[in-house]
């Protein structure tokens, strides 16, 4: 499901999950919250348990996997041509258990340092790469949920204020940097200018001595 949401880290997933659980919500299709939470939790669990797929991958499949991974990272979302295998799973019907499972898996991922399992399509991934895959997956899955309520509006407002604050701080920093550069040029220019005047003066004085001196030619 295409979504305007852009999650990049596990922390982003946790924050969005807290908003989902707080807000009034409904599904955009017949996919339930339990299915969404369970599928994302299972993906995270498999990545940190170090369980690699038994099927051997040929050199062609490895190259293809790297290409597909690079394509996914560059686009930042799943498309109709690149849907998620196995989704949606069977609805287990217990949304609270699914929520707890997802929260636990997110915490476990942050604490886990390795080893990590191979992805069934992309092949070997490190923690940072797996984090991006999970974040893009969460973005896709959370796109099935439509949120209502003041909490979502507050979140969007806070995010916009944060962007404006970062832009203002960056602009101020650049202005200060340019000001410092101008001051540095102002301190060095007179010194260089005086130095050139002194050299010219000295050269002229030398020529005068040479041309007007009374010594032998």
TIDREN-258923 format. One line per 8 residues: number of its first residue (from 1); their letters; for each residue x, y, z of N, C-alpha, C, O. Coordinates in Angstrom, 2 decimals. Example, Ala and Ser with C-alpha at 12.3 -4.5 7.8 and 13.67 -1.06 7.14 Angstrom:
1 = as = 13.19 -5.69 7.80 12.30 -4.50 7.80 13.20 -3.30 7.80 14.24 -3.32 8.46 | 12.85 -2.25 7.08 13.67 -1.06 7.14 12.90 0.03 7.87 13.41 1.14 8.04
//
This chain:
1 = xxxxxxxx = 0.85 -1.19 0.00 0.00 0.00 0.00 0.89 1.24 0.00 1.71 1.42 0.89 | 0.71 2.10 -1.02 1.53 3.30 -1.11 1.19 4.24 0.02 0.02 4.45 0.35 | 2.23 4.83 0.63 2.03 5.70 1.78 2.92 6.92 1.66 4.03 6.84 1.12 | 2.44 8.06 2.18 3.24 9.28 2.21 4.22 9.25 3.37 5.09 10.11 3.48 | 4.06 8.27 4.24 4.93 8.12 5.39 6.32 7.68 4.95 6.46 6.87 4.02 | 7.36 8.21 5.60 8.73 7.83 5.30 9.46 7.49 6.59 9.89 8.37 7.33 | 9.59 6.19 6.84 10.29 5.72 8.02 11.68 5.24 7.61 11.84 4.57 6.59 | 12.70 5.60 8.42 14.07 5.26 8.05 14.81 4.46 9.12 15.82 3.83 8.82
9 = xxxxxxxx = 14.31 4.48 10.35 15.00 3.80 11.44 14.00 3.04 12.30 12.79 3.20 12.17 | 14.54 2.21 13.18 13.70 1.49 14.14 13.00 2.47 15.07 11.85 2.26 15.45 | 13.70 3.53 15.45 13.08 4.56 16.29 11.89 5.20 15.60 10.88 5.49 16.24 | 12.00 5.41 14.28 10.87 5.95 13.52 9.67 5.01 13.58 8.53 5.44 13.72 | 9.94 3.71 13.46 8.86 2.72 13.52 8.19 2.76 14.89 6.96 2.72 14.98 | 8.99 2.83 15.94 8.43 2.87 17.30 7.55 4.10 17.51 6.48 4.01 18.10 | 8.02 5.25 17.03 7.23 6.48 17.19 5.92 6.40 16.43 4.87 6.79 16.95 | 5.98 5.89 15.20 4.75 5.78 14.42 3.80 4.76 15.02 2.58 4.94 14.99
17 = xxxxxxxx = 4.35 3.69 15.57 3.52 2.68 16.22 2.79 3.27 17.42 1.61 2.97 17.64 | 3.47 4.09 18.20 2.84 4.71 19.37 1.69 5.62 18.95 0.68 5.71 19.64 | 1.86 6.29 17.81 0.80 7.16 17.30 -0.38 6.32 16.82 -1.54 6.66 17.07 | -0.09 5.23 16.13 -1.15 4.34 15.64 -1.98 3.81 16.80 -3.21 3.75 16.72 | -1.30 3.42 17.88 -2.01 2.86 19.01 -2.81 3.90 19.77 -3.78 3.58 20.46 | -2.40 5.18 19.65 -3.09 6.25 20.37 -4.30 6.77 19.60 -5.32 7.10 20.20 | -4.18 6.84 18.30 -5.21 7.48 17.47 -6.40 6.57 17.20 -6.33 5.34 17.32 | -7.49 7.22 16.84 -8.60 6.47 16.25 -8.14 6.03 14.87 -7.44 6.77 14.18
25 = xxxxxxxx = -8.54 4.86 14.46 -8.02 4.32 13.20 -9.00 3.34 12.56 -9.92 2.82 13.20 | -8.75 3.11 11.30 -9.48 2.07 10.59 -8.58 1.57 9.47 -7.66 2.27 9.03 | -8.83 0.36 9.02 -8.04 -0.23 7.94 -8.57 0.27 6.59 -9.77 0.49 6.42 | -7.65 0.44 5.65 -8.03 0.86 4.31 -8.47 -0.30 3.44 -8.94 -0.11 2.32 | -8.33 -1.51 3.95 -8.74 -2.70 3.22 -9.15 -3.75 4.24 -9.39 -3.43 5.40 | -9.23 -5.00 3.80 -9.63 -6.05 4.72 -8.44 -6.61 5.51 -8.57 -7.64 6.16 | -7.28 -5.93 5.44 -6.11 -6.33 6.23 -6.27 -5.81 7.65 -6.53 -4.62 7.86 | -6.13 -6.69 8.64 -6.34 -6.30 10.03 -5.04 -5.81 10.67 -3.94 -6.06 10.16
33 = xxxxxxxx = -5.19 -5.10 11.78 -4.02 -4.65 12.54 -3.18 -5.82 13.00 -1.95 -5.76 12.99 | -3.84 -6.89 13.40 -3.13 -8.08 13.86 -2.22 -8.63 12.77 -1.08 -9.00 13.03 | -2.73 -8.69 11.55 -1.93 -9.19 10.43 -0.73 -8.28 10.16 0.38 -8.77 9.91 | -0.94 -6.99 10.20 0.13 -6.03 9.95 1.22 -6.14 11.01 2.40 -6.25 10.68 | 0.82 -6.12 12.27 1.79 -6.16 13.37 2.54 -7.49 13.41 3.75 -7.52 13.62 | 1.81 -8.59 13.21 2.44 -9.91 13.25 3.45 -10.09 12.12 4.53 -10.63 12.32 | 3.09 -9.62 10.92 3.99 -9.80 9.78 5.27 -9.00 9.97 6.36 -9.51 9.70 | 5.15 -7.75 10.42 6.33 -6.92 10.65 7.19 -7.49 11.77 8.42 -7.51 11.67
41 = xxxxxxxx = 6.55 -7.96 12.83 7.28 -8.55 13.96 8.04 -9.80 13.52 9.19 -10.01 13.91 | 7.39 -10.63 12.71 8.04 -11.85 12.23 9.26 -11.54 11.38 10.29 -12.20 11.48 | 9.16 -10.52 10.53 10.28 -10.12 9.69 11.47 -9.68 10.54 12.61 -10.04 10.25 | 11.20 -8.92 11.58 12.27 -8.45 12.47 12.86 -9.62 13.25 14.08 -9.71 13.41 | 12.01 -10.51 13.74 12.48 -11.66 14.50 13.41 -12.54 13.66 14.46 -12.98 14.14 | 13.02 -12.80 12.42 13.84 -13.65 11.55 15.20 -13.02 11.25 16.19 -13.73 11.10 | 15.24 -11.70 11.17 16.50 -11.03 10.84 17.51 -11.11 11.98 18.72 -11.15 11.74 | 17.03 -11.14 13.23 17.96 -11.11 14.38 18.24 -12.49 14.96 19.13 -12.63 15.80
49 = xxxxxxxx = 17.53 -13.50 14.52 17.75 -14.83 15.06 18.86 -15.58 14.34 19.24 -16.68 14.73 | 19.38 -14.97 13.29 20.50 -15.57 12.58 20.13 -16.82 11.82 20.99 -17.66 11.55 | 18.86 -16.96 11.46 18.39 -18.14 10.72 18.48 -17.85 9.23 17.67 -17.08 8.71 | 19.43 -18.43 8.57 19.58 -18.22 7.13 18.73 -19.23 6.37 18.44 -20.32 6.86 | 18.33 -18.86 5.17 17.54 -19.75 4.34 18.42 -20.88 3.79 19.54 -20.64 3.34 | 17.91 -22.09 3.84 18.70 -23.25 3.45 18.95 -23.31 1.94 19.94 -23.90 1.50 | 18.08 -22.70 1.18 18.21 -22.75 -0.28 19.49 -22.02 -0.70 19.69 -20.85 -0.37 | 20.34 -22.72 -1.45 21.58 -22.11 -1.91 21.27 -21.13 -3.04 20.45 -21.41 -3.92
57 = xxxxxxxx = 21.95 -19.99 -2.99 21.73 -18.95 -3.98 22.88 -18.95 -4.98 24.05 -18.90 -4.60 | 22.53 -19.00 -6.25 23.54 -19.00 -7.30 24.16 -17.62 -7.43 23.68 -16.65 -6.85 | 25.24 -17.55 -8.20 25.92 -16.26 -8.42 24.97 -15.26 -9.08 25.00 -14.06 -8.77 | 24.13 -15.76 -10.00 23.18 -14.88 -10.68 22.15 -14.34 -9.69 21.82 -13.16 -9.71 | 21.66 -15.23 -8.80 20.68 -14.80 -7.81 21.28 -13.80 -6.82 20.60 -12.89 -6.36 | 22.55 -13.99 -6.50 23.22 -13.06 -5.59 23.31 -11.67 -6.21 23.04 -10.66 -5.55 | 23.71 -11.64 -7.48 23.79 -10.35 -8.18 22.42 -9.71 -8.32 22.25 -8.50 -8.14 | 21.42 -10.55 -8.63 20.06 -10.06 -8.77 19.55 -9.52 -7.44 18.86 -8.51 -7.38
65 = xxxxxxxx = 19.91 -10.23 -6.36 19.50 -9.78 -5.03 20.09 -8.43 -4.66 19.41 -7.59 -4.09 | 21.36 -8.24 -5.00 22.01 -6.95 -4.73 21.36 -5.83 -5.53 21.19 -4.71 -5.05 | 21.01 -6.16 -6.78 20.34 -5.16 -7.62 18.98 -4.78 -7.04 18.63 -3.60 -6.97 | 18.21 -5.79 -6.62 16.88 -5.53 -6.06 16.97 -4.74 -4.75 16.14 -3.88 -4.48 | 17.99 -5.05 -3.95 18.18 -4.31 -2.70 18.50 -2.84 -3.00 17.93 -1.94 -2.38 | 19.41 -2.62 -3.93 19.78 -1.24 -4.29 18.57 -0.49 -4.84 18.39 0.69 -4.57 | 17.75 -1.20 -5.62 16.54 -0.59 -6.18 15.56 -0.21 -5.08 14.97 0.87 -5.12 | 15.39 -1.09 -4.12 14.48 -0.82 -3.01 14.95 0.38 -2.20 14.15 1.25 -1.85
73 = xxxxxxxx = 16.24 0.45 -1.91 16.78 1.54 -1.11 16.67 2.87 -1.87 16.37 3.90 -1.27 | 16.91 2.84 -3.16 16.86 4.08 -3.94 15.44 4.63 -4.06 15.23 5.84 -4.01 | 14.46 3.74 -4.21 13.07 4.19 -4.32 12.45 4.44 -2.95 11.60 5.31 -2.80 | 12.88 3.67 -1.95 12.38 3.86 -0.59 11.00 3.30 -0.35 10.40 3.58 0.69 | 10.48 2.51 -1.28 9.16 1.91 -1.07 8.96 0.70 -1.96 9.67 0.51 -2.95 | 8.00 -0.10 -1.58 7.63 -1.26 -2.40 6.65 -0.81 -3.47 5.82 0.07 -3.25 | 6.75 -1.43 -4.63 5.86 -1.12 -5.74 5.06 -2.36 -6.11 5.28 -3.44 -5.56 | 4.14 -2.20 -7.04 3.34 -3.34 -7.48 4.20 -4.41 -8.14 3.87 -5.59 -8.12
81 = xxxxxxxx = 5.32 -3.97 -8.72 6.22 -4.93 -9.35 7.14 -5.60 -8.33 7.86 -6.54 -8.67 | 7.11 -5.13 -7.11 8.01 -5.66 -6.08 7.23 -5.83 -4.78 7.57 -5.22 -3.76 | 6.20 -6.65 -4.82 5.36 -6.86 -3.65 6.06 -7.76 -2.63 7.08 -8.38 -2.93 | 5.51 -7.82 -1.44 6.14 -8.53 -0.33 5.67 -9.98 -0.30 4.47 -10.23 -0.14 | 6.57 -10.94 -0.44 6.18 -12.35 -0.39 5.56 -12.72 0.96 6.08 -12.34 2.01 | 4.46 -13.45 0.91 3.85 -13.94 2.14 2.91 -13.00 2.84 2.36 -13.35 3.89 | 2.69 -11.81 2.29 1.76 -10.88 2.93 0.49 -10.76 2.08 0.58 -10.65 0.86 | -0.68 -10.77 2.72 -0.90 -10.82 4.17 -0.88 -12.24 4.72 -1.25 -13.18 4.02
89 = xxxxxxxx = -0.45 -12.40 5.96 -0.46 -13.73 6.59 -1.84 -14.06 7.13 -2.79 -13.29 6.98 | -1.94 -15.20 7.75 -3.22 -15.59 8.37 -3.50 -14.70 9.57 -2.61 -14.41 10.36 | -4.75 -14.28 9.70 -5.15 -13.42 10.82 -5.29 -14.28 12.08 -6.15 -15.15 12.16 | -4.42 -14.02 13.07 -4.47 -14.78 14.32 -5.53 -14.24 15.28 -5.87 -14.89 16.26 | -6.05 -13.03 14.98 -7.19 -12.51 15.71 -6.91 -11.92 17.07 -7.86 -11.60 17.79 | -5.67 -11.75 17.45 -5.35 -11.18 18.77 -4.47 -9.95 18.55 -3.25 -10.06 18.49 | -5.10 -8.78 18.43 -4.36 -7.55 18.12 -3.44 -7.13 19.27 -2.35 -6.60 19.03 | -3.87 -7.36 20.51 -3.04 -6.97 21.66 -1.76 -7.81 21.72 -0.69 -7.29 22.01
97 = xxxxxxxx = -1.89 -9.10 21.45 -0.70 -9.96 21.42 0.22 -9.56 20.27 1.44 -9.59 20.41 | -0.37 -9.17 19.14 0.42 -8.73 17.98 1.17 -7.44 18.29 2.32 -7.28 17.89 | 0.51 -6.53 19.00 1.16 -5.28 19.40 2.36 -5.56 20.30 3.44 -5.01 20.10 | 2.16 -6.41 21.29 3.23 -6.75 22.22 4.38 -7.44 21.49 5.55 -7.17 21.76 | 4.05 -8.32 20.57 5.07 -9.02 19.79 5.91 -8.04 18.99 7.13 -8.17 18.94 | 5.25 -7.07 18.36 5.96 -6.08 17.55 6.86 -5.19 18.42 8.01 -4.94 18.07 | 6.34 -4.73 19.54 7.14 -3.89 20.45 8.37 -4.65 20.94 9.46 -4.10 21.01 | 8.17 -5.92 21.28 9.28 -6.74 21.77 10.34 -6.95 20.70 11.53 -6.89 20.98
105 = xxxxxxxx = 9.90 -7.19 19.47 10.84 -7.42 18.39 11.65 -6.16 18.06 12.83 -6.25 17.74 | 11.02 -5.00 18.15 11.71 -3.74 17.89 12.80 -3.50 18.94 13.91 -3.07 18.60 | 12.48 -3.77 20.19 13.46 -3.63 21.26 14.60 -4.63 21.09 15.77 -4.29 21.27 | 14.25 -5.85 20.74 15.26 -6.90 20.55 16.21 -6.54 19.42 17.41 -6.79 19.50 | 15.67 -5.95 18.36 16.53 -5.58 17.22 17.54 -4.52 17.64 18.71 -4.59 17.26 | 17.10 -3.54 18.40 18.01 -2.47 18.82 19.12 -3.00 19.71 20.24 -2.48 19.69 | 18.82 -4.02 20.49 19.81 -4.59 21.42 20.72 -5.61 20.74 21.78 -5.94 21.27 | 20.30 -6.12 19.60 21.03 -7.20 18.93 22.20 -6.64 18.12 22.03 -5.69 17.35
113 = xxxxxxxx = 23.37 -7.23 18.29 24.56 -6.78 17.55 24.98 -7.75 16.45 25.83 -7.42 15.62 | 24.40 -8.93 16.42 24.71 -9.90 15.37 24.86 -11.30 15.95 24.92 -11.46 17.17 | 24.91 -12.30 15.10 24.85 -12.23 13.63 23.43 -12.00 13.13 22.46 -12.12 13.88 | 23.32 -11.68 11.85 22.02 -11.45 11.23 21.79 -12.46 10.12 22.73 -12.93 9.47 | 20.54 -12.79 9.92 20.18 -13.78 8.90 20.30 -13.20 7.50 20.31 -11.98 7.31 | 20.39 -14.08 6.52 20.32 -13.65 5.13 18.87 -13.36 4.76 17.95 -14.03 5.24 | 18.69 -12.38 3.92 17.35 -12.10 3.40 17.07 -13.08 2.27 17.97 -13.42 1.49 | 15.83 -13.53 2.17 15.51 -14.56 1.18 15.65 -14.06 -0.26 15.77 -14.86 -1.18
121 = xxxxxxxx = 15.64 -12.74 -0.46 15.81 -12.17 -1.80 17.11 -11.39 -1.91 17.85 -11.54 -2.88 | 17.39 -10.55 -0.92 18.53 -9.64 -1.00 19.86 -10.27 -0.58 20.92 -9.72 -0.87 | 19.80 -11.39 0.11 21.03 -12.05 0.54 21.55 -11.50 1.86 20.77 -11.13 2.73 | 22.87 -11.46 2.03 23.48 -11.03 3.29 23.29 -9.53 3.50 23.56 -8.72 2.61 | 22.81 -9.19 4.68 22.61 -7.79 5.06 23.18 -7.56 6.46 23.08 -8.43 7.32 | 23.76 -6.38 6.68 24.21 -6.05 8.03 23.08 -5.36 8.78 21.97 -5.23 8.26 | 23.34 -4.94 10.00 22.28 -4.37 10.84 21.68 -3.12 10.23 20.46 -2.96 10.21 | 22.53 -2.24 9.72 22.03 -0.99 9.13 21.17 -1.27 7.92 20.15 -0.61 7.71
129 = xxxxxxxx = 21.56 -2.24 7.10 20.78 -2.58 5.92 19.45 -3.22 6.29 18.41 -2.92 5.70 | 19.49 -4.11 7.29 18.25 -4.72 7.76 17.31 -3.65 8.33 16.10 -3.73 8.15 | 17.87 -2.67 9.02 17.05 -1.60 9.59 16.32 -0.83 8.49 15.15 -0.48 8.65 | 17.00 -0.58 7.37 16.35 0.11 6.27 15.24 -0.75 5.66 14.18 -0.24 5.31 | 15.51 -2.05 5.53 14.49 -2.96 4.98 13.26 -2.97 5.88 12.13 -2.86 5.39 | 13.48 -3.10 7.19 12.35 -3.11 8.13 11.58 -1.79 8.09 10.35 -1.77 8.17 | 12.31 -0.69 7.96 11.67 0.63 7.95 10.80 0.81 6.70 9.69 1.34 6.77 | 11.32 0.37 5.56 10.55 0.46 4.32 9.34 -0.47 4.38 8.26 -0.13 3.90
137 = xxxxxxxx = 9.54 -1.65 4.97 8.43 -2.59 5.14 7.35 -2.00 6.04 6.16 -2.10 5.74 | 7.78 -1.38 7.14 6.82 -0.76 8.06 6.07 0.38 7.38 4.86 0.55 7.58 | 6.78 1.15 6.57 6.13 2.23 5.82 5.03 1.67 4.92 3.93 2.22 4.84 | 5.35 0.57 4.26 4.38 -0.08 3.37 3.18 -0.61 4.16 2.03 -0.39 3.78 | 3.45 -1.32 5.24 2.38 -1.95 6.01 1.49 -0.93 6.72 0.27 -1.07 6.75 | 2.12 0.10 7.29 1.34 1.11 8.01 0.48 1.93 7.04 -0.44 2.63 7.46 | 0.79 1.83 5.75 -0.04 2.50 4.75 -1.44 1.91 4.66 -2.33 2.52 4.08 | -1.63 0.72 5.23 -2.96 0.10 5.26 -3.83 0.66 6.38 -5.01 0.31 6.49
145 = xxxxxxxx = -3.25 1.54 7.21 -3.98 2.05 8.38 -4.27 3.53 8.19 -3.36 4.32 7.91 | -5.52 3.91 8.33 -5.91 5.31 8.24 -6.16 5.83 9.65 -6.95 5.25 10.40 | -5.48 6.92 10.00 -5.54 7.45 11.36 -6.44 8.67 11.44 -6.57 9.44 10.49 | -7.07 8.83 12.61 -7.88 10.00 12.91 -7.49 10.49 14.30 -6.76 9.82 15.03 | -7.99 11.66 14.67 -7.80 12.12 16.04 -6.73 13.19 16.17 -5.96 13.45 15.24 | -6.71 13.83 17.35 -5.82 14.95 17.62 -4.35 14.54 17.67 -3.48 15.35 17.35 | -4.07 13.31 18.06 -2.69 12.89 18.21 -1.95 12.92 16.87 -0.79 13.33 16.81 | -2.60 12.49 15.81 -1.98 12.52 14.49 -1.72 13.96 14.05 -0.66 14.26 13.51
153 = xxxxxxxx = -2.69 14.84 14.29 -2.51 16.24 13.94 -1.36 16.86 14.73 -0.57 17.63 14.18 | -1.26 16.52 16.01 -0.18 17.04 16.84 1.17 16.55 16.33 2.14 17.31 16.27 | 1.22 15.29 15.95 2.46 14.73 15.43 2.90 15.44 14.15 4.07 15.79 14.00 | 1.96 15.66 13.24 2.29 16.33 11.99 2.75 17.76 12.24 3.67 18.25 11.59 | 2.09 18.43 13.19 2.47 19.80 13.52 3.86 19.85 14.15 4.67 20.72 13.81 | 4.14 18.92 15.05 5.46 18.86 15.68 6.55 18.57 14.66 7.63 19.15 14.72 | 6.26 17.69 13.72 7.24 17.36 12.68 7.52 18.57 11.80 8.67 18.81 11.43 | 6.48 19.33 11.47 6.66 20.53 10.65 7.46 21.59 11.40 8.32 22.25 10.83
161 = xxxxxxxx = 7.16 21.75 12.70 7.90 22.71 13.51 9.38 22.32 13.62 10.26 23.18 13.61 | 9.63 21.04 13.71 11.01 20.55 13.80 11.76 20.85 12.51 12.92 21.26 12.55 | 11.11 20.65 11.36 11.74 20.95 10.08 12.07 22.43 9.98 13.16 22.81 9.53 | 11.12 23.29 10.40 11.34 24.73 10.34 12.48 25.14 11.27 13.27 26.02 10.94 | 12.55 24.51 12.43 13.61 24.83 13.39 14.97 24.43 12.84 15.94 25.18 12.94 | 15.05 23.24 12.25 16.31 22.78 11.66 16.75 23.68 10.51 17.93 23.98 10.37 | 15.78 24.11 9.69 16.10 24.99 8.57 16.61 26.33 9.07 17.56 26.89 8.52 | 15.96 26.86 10.12 16.37 28.15 10.68 17.76 28.07 11.29 18.57 28.98 11.10
169 = xxxxxxxx = 18.04 26.98 12.01 19.35 26.82 12.62 20.44 26.67 11.55 21.53 27.21 11.69 | 20.12 25.94 10.49 21.08 25.77 9.40 21.36 27.09 8.70 22.50 27.39 8.36 | 20.31 27.88 8.49 20.45 29.17 7.84 21.29 30.11 8.70 22.15 30.83 8.19 | 21.04 30.10 10.01 21.80 30.94 10.92 23.27 30.53 10.97 24.17 31.37 11.03 | 23.49 29.21 10.95 24.86 28.71 10.96 25.61 29.14 9.71 26.77 29.55 9.79 | 24.96 29.03 8.55 25.60 29.44 7.29 25.90 30.93 7.28 26.95 31.37 6.79 | 24.96 31.71 7.82 25.17 33.16 7.88 26.36 33.50 8.76 27.19 34.35 8.42 | 26.44 32.83 9.91 27.56 33.07 10.82 28.89 32.65 10.19 29.91 33.30 10.37
177 = xxxxxxxx = 28.84 31.55 9.44 30.05 31.07 8.77 30.53 32.07 7.72 31.72 32.34 7.62 | 29.59 32.62 6.94 29.94 33.62 5.93 30.48 34.89 6.60 31.41 35.51 6.09 | 29.88 35.26 7.73 30.32 36.45 8.44 31.74 36.27 8.95 32.56 37.20 8.89 | 32.03 35.09 9.46 33.38 34.81 9.96 34.41 34.85 8.82 35.53 35.32 9.00 | 34.01 34.36 7.64 34.91 34.39 6.50 35.20 35.82 6.07 36.34 36.14 5.71 | 34.17 36.68 6.10 34.37 38.08 5.75 35.31 38.77 6.73 36.18 39.54 6.34 | 35.11 38.47 8.01 35.97 39.07 9.03 37.41 38.62 8.87 38.34 39.40 9.05 | 37.59 37.34 8.53 38.94 36.83 8.31 39.60 37.52 7.12 40.77 37.87 7.19
185 = xxxxxxxx = 38.85 37.72 6.05 39.40 38.42 4.89 39.71 39.87 5.22 40.68 40.43 4.71 | 38.89 40.48 6.07 39.12 41.86 6.47 40.37 42.02 7.31 41.02 43.06 7.26 | 40.73 41.00 8.08 41.92 41.05 8.92 43.19 40.86 8.11 44.22 41.43 8.45 | 43.13 40.10 7.05 44.35 39.75 6.31 44.61 40.66 5.13 45.76 40.80 4.70 | 43.57 41.31 4.59 43.74 42.12 3.40 44.67 43.30 3.61 45.56 43.52 2.78 | 44.49 44.09 4.70 45.39 45.23 4.90 46.84 44.80 5.00 47.73 45.46 4.47 | 47.06 43.68 5.69 48.42 43.20 5.85 49.05 42.86 4.51 50.20 43.22 4.25 | 48.31 42.16 3.66 48.82 41.82 2.34 49.00 43.05 1.47 49.97 43.15 0.72
193 = xxxxxxxx = 48.07 44.00 1.59 48.14 45.22 0.81 49.37 46.05 1.19 50.08 46.54 0.32 | 49.60 46.19 2.48 50.75 46.93 2.96 52.05 46.27 2.52 53.03 46.94 2.19 | 52.04 44.97 2.52 53.23 44.23 2.12 53.58 44.51 0.67 54.75 44.66 0.32 | 52.54 44.58 -0.21 52.79 44.86 -1.61 53.30 46.28 -1.80 54.19 46.51 -2.63 | 52.75 47.22 -1.04 53.21 48.61 -1.13 54.68 48.71 -0.71 55.46 49.44 -1.33 | 55.03 47.98 0.34 56.40 48.03 0.84 57.37 47.47 -0.20 58.46 48.01 -0.40 | 56.94 46.37 -0.87 57.79 45.77 -1.89 57.98 46.71 -3.07 59.09 46.86 -3.58 | 56.87 47.35 -3.51 56.97 48.27 -4.63 57.86 49.46 -4.31 58.65 49.92 -5.13
201 = xxxxxxxx = 57.70 49.95 -3.08 58.49 51.09 -2.66 59.96 50.74 -2.63 60.81 51.51 -3.08 | 60.26 49.59 -2.11 61.64 49.14 -2.02 62.23 48.96 -3.41 63.39 49.30 -3.64 | 61.44 48.43 -4.33 61.92 48.19 -5.68 62.20 49.50 -6.39 63.21 49.64 -7.08 | 61.31 50.47 -6.22 61.50 51.78 -6.83 62.75 52.46 -6.28 63.51 53.07 -7.04 | 62.96 52.36 -5.00 64.12 52.97 -4.36 65.40 52.33 -4.89 66.41 53.02 -5.07 | 65.37 51.04 -5.13 66.53 50.33 -5.65 66.87 50.81 -7.05 68.03 51.05 -7.38 | 65.81 50.94 -7.90 66.03 51.40 -9.27 66.64 52.79 -9.28 67.51 53.09 -10.09 | 66.16 53.65 -8.37 66.68 55.00 -8.30 68.16 55.00 -7.99 68.92 55.77 -8.58
209 = xxxxxxxx = 68.57 54.16 -7.07 70.00 54.08 -6.72 70.81 53.57 -7.86 71.94 54.00 -8.08 | 70.22 52.63 -8.61 70.98 52.05 -9.70 71.16 53.04 -10.85 72.24 53.12 -11.44 | 70.11 53.78 -11.16 70.16 54.69 -12.29 70.92 55.98 -11.97 71.56 56.55 -12.86 | 70.86 56.44 -10.70 71.43 57.73 -10.34 72.73 57.62 -9.56 73.32 58.64 -9.18 | 73.16 56.45 -9.31 74.37 56.29 -8.52 75.59 56.74 -9.29 75.60 56.75 -10.52 | 76.62 57.10 -8.56 77.82 57.59 -9.21 78.89 56.55 -9.43 80.02 56.89 -9.78 | 78.56 55.31 -9.22 79.53 54.25 -9.34 79.84 53.94 -10.78 79.17 54.46 -11.67 | 80.81 53.14 -11.03 81.19 52.75 -12.41 80.10 51.97 -13.08 79.42 51.17 -12.43
217 = x = 79.90 52.17 -14.36 78.90 51.45 -15.14 79.46 50.21 -15.74 78.74 49.48 -16.43
//
